[in-house]
Amino acid sequence: MIRVLVSGAAGRMGSAVVTAVLGAEDLSLVAAVDPAHEGQPLAEGVDFTISGDLAGAIEATSPDVMVDFTHPSAVAGNIATALDRGVHCVVGTTGIDPRMLASLAETAPEGTCLFVAPNFALGAVLMMRFAAEAARYLPHVEIIELHHDKKADAPSGTALRTAALIAETRESVPHAPGRETEVADGARGALVENVTIHSVRLPGLVAHQEVLFGGQGQTLAIRHDSIDRTSFMPGVLLGIRGVIGRNGLVVGLEQLMDG
Ligand code: NAP
């Protein structure tokens, strides 16, 4: 059995992770942490309460893996607390500086893995892979990412990762036109790795992204929609199982998908 602690257990993603871990035969939920919800019952039929203290919960329950879906302001501290105690980390929280991740991984004891995925939905990983492939032939590209209105960071981690993958494969970098003549600030979006990203935030959305390519007389749209948070759970479980036996920083679900 892999012993799992869920950090951010009362949140939208954290509570879905709790349900997924409870439903997996090879995983055991040993602790749930969420400071603002300390002392609350985790869920109906589950006989422990939410803890407010990550370090204390780790000492008390000796988890093998911490899964973190919290907030950009909390995630680095949580990772440091877990890695210091030899606990593998599976991190879905976005908005953390990649240099911070690298320096946190450097402090991890040998045999401890810090696994981070900007998107745990298998379809989103394929969308990023197909977009990187298309950019080799169609270098004119813009990303439109759409999320619910409670999302803290913009652009999304998925959009940033997609832009980085496109930058790796694209052989030419066309000028993104229209920025110099914007009538309203931000109308042409953010420029990341020379890829234009537009962020939409609306109630009713979950997590969606369209990568739009333009070429001579044609366009190509590659789109992924997470219409429910259960879409992320097979990837999260793959991450929990995948960190066992791995070491150091691993970024992207694709690193685990092909074995
Ligand atoms: P959410 O509903 O706000 O849940 C976050 C939870 O973490 C809240 O209950 C929050 O408590 C709690 N929290 C805050 N600080 C904490 C700390 N220090 N320790 C433990 N818990 C803490 O947010 P969400 O929609 O679940 O999203 C969480 C993160 O996951 C975001 O960064 C989001 O972008 C990311 N995400 C990633 C993926 C992926 O596939 N990688 C998919 C979806 C979302 P409060 O009640 O105080 O807010």
Residues whose N, C-alpha, C, O or C-beta is under 5 A from the ligand:
A	BS01	NAP	S7 G8 A10 G11 R12 M13 G14 V33 D34 P35 A36 F69 T70 H71 P72 A74 G92 T93 T94 A117 P118 N119 F120 A121 F232
